[in-house]
Amino acid sequence: MVWTEEASPRVLRATKLTASAGSSRPAVRLTQLGAAHTRAEAEQRHAVWPSTSGKHHILIDTSDYADSIDAVVLLLDENFETRLDAARRFWRALNGRPPGVHYGSLPQQTKLRHILNLRAHDARRAKAAYRQIAEELLSCEHIAARDWRDHHLRHKVRAILRRANRLVAGGYRDLLIYPQSRSRKSDS
């Protein structure tokens, strides 16, 4: 699949700098990227390099293409940190280094919370009662009907289902651009 910079901030735009910019940089030849799959189009060339640390998507303008690249262009937009991480991971893969921590990975606690939200949503869609959801997902013991009205898990289940409804109604899209989605929420 061919990606664009607009579709994913992890797509890198590579270029060949002029010789006057400095010759101490080693250029990377696309033939060096062993298993890279390339595809030429009118104005650019797409390369997908499956390294040991993951797939790297690289776009090269055909006007700049000279069988090698020695620079990556990073736009100073809202996705700059993600682009910077993609460039860092590409550089580390080129140099045989481990990829390091992936920028934008959801924290484990957040992943677990989203899993709980969606499990509660699925249970509610299957016509499970709030008390039944609380017993299955949040409690190890049975909750008596007489205790349910004032039980602390009653409010927790309602909050979980509100979050789940926001996720299902389109909030999941924010997960695709995490952590940028967090800064947008604080701006509004």
PEQUI-V77299 format. One record per pair of residues at least 24 apart in sequence whose ideal C-beta (glycine too) atoms are under 8 Angstrom apart, sorted by the first residue. I is the first residue (numbers start at 0). J is the second residue. Records with the same first field share a line. If there is no record, write none. Layout:
# PEQUI-V77299
I=J ; J
This chain:
# PEQUI-V77299
1=38 ; 45
2=45 ; 56
3=58
4=58 ; 74
7=56
8=78 ; 81 ; 82 ; 85 ; 176
9=56 ; 81 ; 82 ; 84 ; 85
10=56 ; 57 ; 58 ; 85
11=55 ; 56 ; 57 ; 58 ; 71 ; 82 ; 85 ; 86 ; 89
12=57 ; 58 ; 59 ; 60 ; 71 ; 72
13=57 ; 58 ; 59 ; 68 ; 70 ; 71 ; 72
14=59 ; 60 ; 63 ; 68 ; 69 ; 70 ; 71 ; 72
15=63 ; 64 ; 65 ; 67 ; 68 ; 69 ; 70
16=69 ; 70
24=69 ; 70
25=69
26=67 ; 68 ; 69
27=67 ; 68 ; 69 ; 93
28=66 ; 67
29=59 ; 66 ; 67 ; 68
30=66
48=92
50=92
51=92
52=88 ; 91 ; 92 ; 97 ; 98
53=88 ; 92 ; 98
55=85 ; 88 ; 89 ; 92
57=89
77=179 ; 182
78=176 ; 179
80=178 ; 179
81=176 ; 179
103=177 ; 178
105=174 ; 177
112=162
113=166 ; 174
115=159
116=159 ; 162 ; 163 ; 166
117=163 ; 166 ; 167
119=156 ; 159 ; 160 ; 163
120=160 ; 163 ; 164 ; 166 ; 167
123=160 ; 163
129=153 ; 156 ; 157 ; 160
132=156 ; 160
